[in-house]
């Protein structure tokens, strides 16, 4: 977060409002800085990614850098906050070096605001992955998505959602197999053998006249596969964020810190683009001290949808390339064990 003088603010605004508009780095109003994405950066996480925007090509610094990691843990349904079908919990942490001028209280407030925006969007039940359920009514996966902001050179919300979506795309859910532990009353000596049998095998134990209660699943086990599991379900539903920086007569994208400090209002829009379906607006936020009316917001939503689609297409292509690279590495690692 940059602090600029009134003279700097007026100079930046007049440059943006000039004909043609001028930006310090020579970009157009709807041009992004260079974006770099890498997945699988945290070996102990179920999925991870790093996104940097505007990083200096010479020394690798000076840009916005965000890292996201997803970790799965088992929780019991009905105990505490466990939900049948699983749930997603998001959190955002900011490195003090990213905002050296903020006090600890101000940094905590900023982290809370970022977490509320991310969690309200990605934790919504309508986009919850269906394969987070382990045992219906008993066990489910809790997906913790942790995002860390290492540096902020502007456009932080777009970077957070790119990193979060890339980490979720990279996440693999371990395959599970339901098992039942039970000793037969007629033959206690076979108890050990029965405990090693899964549900499918035990379904055939006993005669056709057996009137005992139907076997119920009690627990699960994790089979070992080379690819470490299956991808999260519903990838197309996860949205991207697009930040529209607003001035009285125009808007622009991917603002630097100085440009962000010179605009009175920002509009965050969250879009997902399901295949063969109309784009879905998952949410929107107005940030800043400025004001806007409904007519302007409707016009901005139409433009935002167009810009968000371009970001979506580019991100999808990069994620598919990263997925191929990760699968190849995982296959080679499994074969070389």
N, C-alpha and C positions, 0 to 999 in steps of 0.2 A: 504494500500500500504506500503510494508516494504522496508526499506533501509538496505542493508547488505554490508559487506566489500568484497573485492576481494577474500580474503582467504575463507570466508564463501561461496561465490558463487562457487569457484573452488571445495570446498569440496562437496557441494550438487550435482554439475554436475558430479564429479567423482563417487559419490555413485550411482547416477542414471544410469551411463554408465557402472558400474561394472557388473560382471557376477557371481551370479544373481544380478539384480538391487536392491538397498537398498533405502528405504525411512524411514524417521525419525519415523513414526508411524507404521512401519511394513507392510504397505499395498503393494499390487502388483501394477504394472503400470496402470492397467485399473480398479482398485477397487475404489469405492466411500466411503467416510465417511458416518456415519449414517445420514439419511435424515428424518426429521419429518415434517409432513404437517397437518394443521388444517384449516378447512373452516368455514365460518360464524362467524368470530370473531368480526366483526363490525356491530352491530344491525341496524344502520341507513343507511348502504350502501345496494345497491341492490345485491351485491356479494362481498365477501372478503375472504382472505386466508393468512396464515402465513407459511413460509417455513424456516427451519433452517437446516444447514449442519454442521456436526462436533461439535454439542453442547456437552459440558461436562455433562455427566449423573449425576454427583454428585451435581453440583451447577447450572446447566442450562446455563452456560456462556461459553465463549471462542470460539464460532462458528460464522458462517455467518448467519445472521437473516434478512429476508426481509418480509415485509407486503405489500399486494396489496389490493386495494379496487376499486370497480366499482360503479359508480353513474350515473343514467339516468336522463336526463332533456329534456324537450320538446323545440324544436327550429323550427322556421318558415323557410320553404324552400324558397330560393330566397332573404331572408333578411340577409345580412351579409355573413357568411360562411356556412349557412344551405345547406344541400345536400339532394336531393330527394332520399329516401331509407335509410337515416341515415348515421352516420359516427362514427368512433372511434378515440379518441384522447388520447394519452398516455403521461405520464410524470413520471420522476424519480427524487426523492429528496433524498439527503444523509444527515443523521444526522451528525453534526460536531464531535460527539463522535466516529463515525465510522472511521473518518480520522483525528485524532487530530493533525497530523503533517502538514496538508495542510492549506495554507492560504485560505481566503474566495474566492479570485479570482480563485485559483486552484480548489477549491471545486465546484465553479460554472461551470468551464470548464469540470470537471469530470461528473457532473450532466447532462450537455448538451450532452456529448458524449454518456452516457447511454440512455438518452431520444431519441436521434437520432436513435440508434440501435433498441430500442424497438418500437418506433413509425413507423419507416420505414417497420418493419416486420408485426406488428399486425394491422396497419391502412391501409394496402393495400386493394384496392377495391375487389380483387379476393377472399378474405376471410371475407368480410363484412357480418355479419349476416343478413339474409333476413327479419327477423321480427323486424327490427328497423324502418320500415315504419309505420306511423300512418294513415295519409290521403295522398294518392298519390298526389304529386305536391304541398302540403300545409304544412303538419306537419310531423315531423319525430323525432326519438329519437337521442340525442347526448349522446354517451357512453363515459364518462370520466374515464379512467383507471389510477389511481394514485398509484405509487409504492414508498415505503420508505425503504431505506437501514439503518437499525439500527446498524449493525455491519458487518464487512468484515474480514473474516478469510481465504479468498481465494475462487476462483470459483464463483465470484459474478454474472456473466452473466447467468450461469446455474440456479442459485437460483432466479434471477429476472424473468426469463421466466417460471420457475416452478410456482412461486407465481402468475404471471400474468395469466397463463393458468388455475390455480386452481380458481382464483377469477372470471374469465369469465365463467368457468364451474358452479360456484355457483350462477351466476347472474340470476335473474328472471325478465323478461320483463312484466310489467303490461298489462293485457288484456284491450283492448279498444273497445268501441262500438260507431260507427258513429251516429251523431244526426244532425237534421236540425231544425232550429228555423224559423217558418214562420206563419203569421196570414192570414187566408183566407179573401179575399176581401168581400165575400158575408156575412160573419158573424164575425164581429169584437169581439163579445162577447165570441167566442170560442178561442181567441188568447192564453189565458193562457193554455188552454188544449192542443192546438197544440204545444206549446213550450215544453211540457213534453213528446212528442211522439218521438220515435226514427225513423230512416229511414225505417226500415222494416214495421212498423205499418202504417206510412204515405203513403207508396206505394199503399195502398188499399183505400185511401181516395178519394172521388169524383166519378163521373160517367164514363162510358165507352166513352162518347162523350166529355170528358174534353180535350181541346186542349191546355191547358196552358203548359208552359215550364216545362221540366222534373226537378224533385227535385234534387238539388245538395247538397252534404254533406257540412256542414258549420263548425262543431266542433265535439268533441268526449267526451265521459265520461268514467270513470273507474269503471267497475263492481267490486264488492267485492267478492273475492274468498279466500278460506282458504290457498291455496298454494302460494298466492301473485303473481301469474303470471305463465308464461311459460318459459322454458329454452331458452337461446340464440340458434339460429339456426346455424348449421354448426360446431358443436363442434369438429368434426374430422379434420377440416382444420387448427386449431390453432397449430402452431409448438412448438417443444421443441428446446432448444439450447444445443449444446454440444461443450465444449471447449477442443481443442486438444493442449496441451503444447508441443512445438517442441524443440528437441535437434538434433544435426547433424545426429544421426543414430537411433533415437527412438522418440516415443511420449508417453505421459501419461495423465491421466485424474484426475480431481478433485484436482488441485494443492493447496497447502497451500500458505500463503503469501510469505514465504521464498522461496518456489519452484518457484512461479511466478516470483520473483525478479531475479532468477538465469537462466531463459530461455530467449533467445533473440526474440522468436516469438511465437505467439498464433494464432490458427485458430478457428474461431467461425463458426459453421455450424448450420443451422436452417432447421429441417426436420419435415414434417407432414406425417402421415401414414393413408391414407384413406382406408376404408374397401374395399377389392376386387380391389385394384388399386396399381400401382407401387408407391413407396415412392416419395414424392415431395420435392425437395431441394428449400426451400423458399428464401434462401440467404446465404451469407458467408462473413466473414470479416477477414482480416489479421491484427493483432495488434502487434506492436513491431518494433524493429530496424533491425531484421534479414531479410534474403532474402530466397526465395523459388522459385522453377521452376515448370513448368506445370506438369511434370511427377510426381513430389512429391505430388503436390496438388491433382491430380487425384487419386493417391493411398490413400491419406488421406481421400478423400471424400468417398471412398468405406469402409474404416474402420470406418469413422464417422457415416455412415448410419447404420452399424451394432450396434455400441454402442448406437446411438440415439434410435434405435428400442427397445433396452433393457430398456432404461430410459422411453420411451413412454409406454411400456407395464406395467411397475411397477407403473407409475403415473396414468394410466387409472384405474388400479385396486384399487388404493387408493382413487381416485376421486369418483368412483362408491360406495365404502363403505361410504364415507363422504356424498354422495348424499342421500343414504338411511337413514343415521342418521339424516340429516337435514330435510328431508321430514317428518319423524316420529315426530320430535320435533315441526315442523310447524303445523302438524295435531292436535297434542295434545294441542298446544297453542290456536288454533282456537276453539276447542271443549270446552275448559275451560274458554272461555271468558264470 
